[in-house]
Amino acid sequence: MSYNDLFIRACRGEHVDRLPVWYMRQAGRYDPDYRKIKENHSLLEICRQPELAAEVTMMPVKKLGVDAAILYSDIMNPVASIGIDFDIVANVGPVIHNPIRTADDIARLKPIDVEGDLSHVIETIRILDRELDVPLITFAGAPFTIASYLIEGRPSKSYIKTKTMMYTEPKLWFSLMDKLGDMVIAYLRAHMAAGGKAFQLFDSWVGALAPHDFRLFVLPTIERIFSELSDLPQPKIYFPGVASGELLPTLGNLKADIIGLDWRVSIAEGRRRLGDKFAVQGNLDPYVLTAPMDVIKAHAKAIIDEGVKEPGYIFNLGHGLFPEASLDKLRELTDYVHEYSAEAIAALGGKREELAHG
């Protein structure tokens, strides 16, 4: 079985003949076959069955032709091991039955036991390591994003309880950040040991913070996570979520390899704000996929034209896929990115050769 390492090479800033493609939330609700599975199993039930979770993870690789798989899981999975009681409620999201509000709540959180409590996740990764012919990306939720669920008790648009703790009880806040940072480090290290080929740290909601507050209250823990995992050879991605463009200039010391961009910042501007220190990933607005195919391709072309100008670029969305997305359009988009990026890279190589020979 031949192995497609295009994604890994792009993560490392190496030359590629065409761009790698994968999509956040590519294993999920837009796929009719997945929806059939969900008729009989909840998200958490699928996660607890390694063979089934592996099957769902592999579906988009087979159907779309993407260059990487992302583990079918949920960012909330590890918090069960540290003592959080939660459910994933349809049309709501994570609902926490014992939210974190006090010092006692934080004190009762246990260290994560990955092999004991989350052996099903590790077994899923091992199965995928054997079965896949593309790299497996695993992931964790970043401490701010996880904390926002634990403190609010459910998804929030204002993050009022979260910000109240952050601003009024900073010692409490940092003690929670420390525990969640420890959880993430242990969880991702176990993923890589089991066969993960890269990981992404999702900080979906940290764009709700001003750059000063991000730098003060969140970034130290993010830097610690990547620093403590820097001995691992696998590529490491930080995705600071939606509306996070103003945070990009603060990330210069992060020991990550790739930064995910949302659609509000162009690839060129994202690279500039990051000081050209990282490979970048993104950043088609997912809802462009509601448009006719010629419009989707025009948007993708503009992104690709910027992406190929420098090594270290991975085509993706600026956030996750939504249930109404079309499987057929995604397949056609994937083919288009592969075909057009190959032409663009070849043309760019030709121009550089002409310049070199003056």
ZAMARGU-4260 file (C-alpha; in steps of 0.2 Angstrom, whole numbers, plus 5000, padded with zeros to 4 digits):
<rodrens>
0) 5000/5000/5000 | 5008/5017/4995 | 5008/5030/5008 | 5003/5048/5004 | 5014/5060/5014
5) 5010/5076/5005 | 5002/5083/5020 | 5017/5080/5031 | 5029/5087/5018 | 5019/5103/5017
10) 5018/5104/5036 | 5037/5104/5036 | 5039/5117/5023 | 5045/5105/5010 | 5042/5106/4991
15) 5026/5098/4985 | 5020/5095/4967 | 5002/5099/4972 | 4994/5106/4988 | 4987/5094/5002
20) 4969/5096/5006 | 4959/5091/5022 | 4943/5098/5030 | 4939/5102/5048 | 4924/5091/5053
25) 4927/5081/5037 | 4920/5066/5046 | 4902/5071/5050 | 4885/5077/5046 | 4886/5081/5028
30) 4889/5063/5024 | 4872/5053/5021 | 4881/5037/5027 | 4887/5045/5043 | 4869/5052/5046
35) 4863/5034/5045 | 4875/5028/5058 | 4870/5043/5069 | 4852/5036/5068 | 4857/5022/5080
40) 4872/5029/5089 | 4876/5046/5098 | 4893/5054/5095 | 4900/5048/5111 | 4893/5030/5108
45) 4903/5030/5091 | 4918/5037/5100 | 4917/5022/5112 | 4918/5009/5098 | 4935/5010/5090
50) 4930/5000/5075 | 4916/5011/5071 | 4925/5027/5075 | 4939/5022/5064 | 4926/5018/5050
55) 4919/5035/5051 | 4936/5043/5052 | 4941/5034/5035 | 4925/5039/5026 | 4930/5056/5019
60) 4947/5049/5014 | 4939/5036/5003 | 4924/5047/4997 | 4933/5064/4995 | 4951/5059/4991
65) 4958/5071/5005 | 4977/5070/5010 | 4974/5068/5028 | 4962/5060/5040 | 4956/5068/5056
70) 4951/5057/5071 | 4933/5056/5074 | 4931/5062/5091 | 4926/5077/5101 | 4936/5090/5111
75) 4926/5086/5126 | 4931/5067/5127 | 4946/5069/5139 | 4937/5080/5152 | 4927/5065/5157
80) 4943/5057/5163 | 4947/5072/5174 | 4930/5072/5183 | 4918/5082/5172 | 4900/5075/5169
85) 4893/5081/5152 | 4882/5076/5137 | 4883/5082/5119 | 4865/5088/5116 | 4858/5089/5099
90) 4857/5106/5092 | 4865/5113/5108 | 4883/5106/5110 | 4892/5101/5126 | 4881/5103/5142
95) 4890/5101/5158 | 4881/5094/5173 | 4894/5100/5186 | 4901/5116/5180 | 4917/5124/5186
100) 4913/5140/5197 | 4924/5139/5213 | 4941/5134/5219 | 4933/5118/5226 | 4927/5114/5209
105) 4944/5115/5202 | 4952/5106/5216 | 4942/5091/5213 | 4948/5089/5195 | 4959/5073/5194
110) 4974/5070/5183 | 4969/5063/5166 | 4970/5044/5164 | 4972/5041/5146 | 4975/5023/5145
115) 4962/5019/5158 | 4948/5030/5154 | 4951/5034/5136 | 4958/5017/5130 | 4944/5017/5116
120) 4952/5033/5109 | 4969/5026/5109 | 4963/5009/5101 | 4954/5019/5087 | 4971/5028/5083
125) 4980/5011/5083 | 4967/5004/5071 | 4969/5019/5059 | 4988/5019/5060 | 4986/5001/5052
130) 4973/5005/5040 | 4976/5022/5033 | 4987/5027/5018 | 4986/5045/5023 | 4992/5053/5039
135) 4981/5053/5054 | 4978/5070/5062 | 4972/5069/5080 | 4967/5084/5091 | 4963/5091/5107
140) 4953/5106/5113 | 4963/5121/5119 | 4961/5126/5138 | 4952/5142/5135 | 4939/5134/5123
145) 4937/5119/5135 | 4936/5131/5150 | 4922/5141/5141 | 4911/5125/5141 | 4916/5120/5159
150) 4912/5137/5167 | 4897/5142/5156 | 4889/5125/5158 | 4885/5125/5139 | 4890/5135/5123
155) 4889/5153/5125 | 4890/5169/5114 | 4896/5181/5127 | 4907/5170/5138 | 4901/5181/5153
160) 4905/5168/5166 | 4921/5163/5159 | 4927/5181/5157 | 4921/5185/5174 | 4932/5172/5182
165) 4947/5177/5171 | 4945/5196/5176 | 4940/5195/5194 | 4948/5179/5200 | 4964/5177/5190
170) 4972/5165/5202 | 4957/5153/5200 | 4958/5155/5182 | 4976/5151/5180 | 4974/5136/5192
175) 4961/5129/5179 | 4972/5133/5164 | 4986/5123/5173 | 4975/5108/5175 | 4968/5109/5158
180) 4985/5112/5150 | 4991/5096/5159 | 4976/5086/5153 | 4980/5092/5135 | 4998/5088/5136
185) 4996/5070/5142 | 4981/5067/5130 | 4991/5072/5114 | 5007/5063/5119 | 4997/5047/5121
190) 4989/5050/5104 | 5006/5052/5096 | 5013/5037/5105 | 4998/5027/5098 | 5001/5031/5080
195) 4995/5049/5077 | 5005/5058/5063 | 5001/5076/5068 | 4990/5085/5080 | 4979/5100/5080
200) 4975/5110/5095 | 4958/5118/5092 | 4955/5135/5101 | 4938/5138/5093 | 4932/5152/5103
205) 4948/5161/5109 | 4945/5175/5096 | 4932/5181/5108 | 4947/5189/5118 | 4956/5205/5115
210) 4975/5202/5110 | 4980/5209/5127 | 4969/5197/5137 | 4974/5183/5126 | 4992/5187/5129
215) 4990/5188/5148 | 4977/5174/5152 | 4979/5161/5138 | 4995/5162/5128 | 5006/5156/5143
220) 4997/5139/5143 | 4997/5137/5125 | 5015/5141/5124 | 5018/5128/5138 | 5008/5114/5129
225) 5018/5116/5113 | 5035/5118/5122 | 5032/5102/5133 | 5027/5093/5117 | 5041/5100/5106
230) 5052/5084/5108 | 5039/5075/5097 | 5043/5073/5079 | 5025/5075/5073 | 5019/5091/5065
235) 5009/5102/5077 | 4995/5113/5072 | 4987/5128/5082 | 4970/5134/5076 | 4965/5149/5086
240) 4947/5148/5079 | 4936/5161/5071 | 4939/5180/5072 | 4957/5177/5078 | 4966/5187/5065
245) 4971/5200/5078 | 4979/5187/5089 | 4991/5181/5076 | 5005/5193/5079 | 5006/5187/5097
250) 5011/5169/5092 | 5029/5172/5087 | 5036/5161/5101 | 5025/5146/5099 | 5034/5130/5096
255) 5020/5125/5083 | 5024/5121/5065 | 5007/5126/5057 | 4994/5140/5061 | 4977/5138/5055
260) 4969/5154/5048 | 4950/5158/5047 | 4943/5167/5032 | 4943/5184/5039 | 4962/5186/5036
265) 4970/5182/5019 | 4984/5169/5018 | 4996/5183/5013 | 4991/5194/5028 | 4991/5179/5040
270) 5009/5175/5035 | 5014/5193/5037 | 5006/5194/5054 | 5014/5178/5059 | 5031/5184/5054
275) 5033/5170/5041 | 5038/5159/5055 | 5025/5145/5052 | 5017/5135/5039 | 4999/5140/5037
280) 4983/5131/5034 | 4966/5137/5028 | 4955/5146/5024 | 4940/5145/5013 | 4924/5151/5022
285) 4914/5135/5024 | 4898/5143/5018 | 4905/5147/5001 | 4901/5129/4998 | 4883/5134/4997
290) 4887/5143/4981 | 4888/5136/4963 | 4903/5126/4959 | 4911/5140/4948 | 4910/5152/4963
295) 4917/5139/4974 | 4932/5137/4962 | 4935/5155/4960 | 4936/5157/4979 | 4948/5142/4980
300) 4958/5148/4966 | 4961/5165/4975 | 4967/5156/4991 | 4978/5144/4981 | 4986/5158/4972
305) 4992/5166/4988 | 4996/5149/4996 | 5008/5142/4983 | 5019/5158/4984 | 5028/5151/4999
310) 5032/5133/5004 | 5022/5127/5019 | 5003/5128/5014 | 4989/5116/5017 | 4972/5120/5009
315) 4957/5119/5022 | 4942/5128/5027 | 4942/5143/5039 | 4931/5133/5051 | 4922/5116/5051
320) 4910/5109/5039 | 4892/5111/5042 | 4878/5098/5040 | 4871/5105/5024 | 4887/5105/5014
325) 4887/5094/4998 | 4897/5078/4997 | 4898/5080/4978 | 4904/5098/4979 | 4917/5093/4992
330) 4924/5079/4981 | 4924/5091/4966 | 4933/5105/4976 | 4946/5092/4982 | 4950/5087/4964
335) 4950/5105/4959 | 4963/5110/4973 | 4974/5096/4968 | 4973/5099/4949 | 4974/5118/4949
340) 4988/5119/4963 | 4998/5107/4953 | 4997/5119/4938 | 5000/5134/4949 | 5016/5126/4957
345) 5023/5121/4940 | 5020/5138/4933 | 5028/5147/4948 | 5043/5135/4947 | 5045/5139/4929
350) 5045/5158/4933 | 5058/5156/4946 | 5069/5146/4935 | 5068/5160/4922 | 5072/5173/4935
355) 5087/5162/4941 | 5094/5161/4923 | 5091/5180/4920
</rodrens>
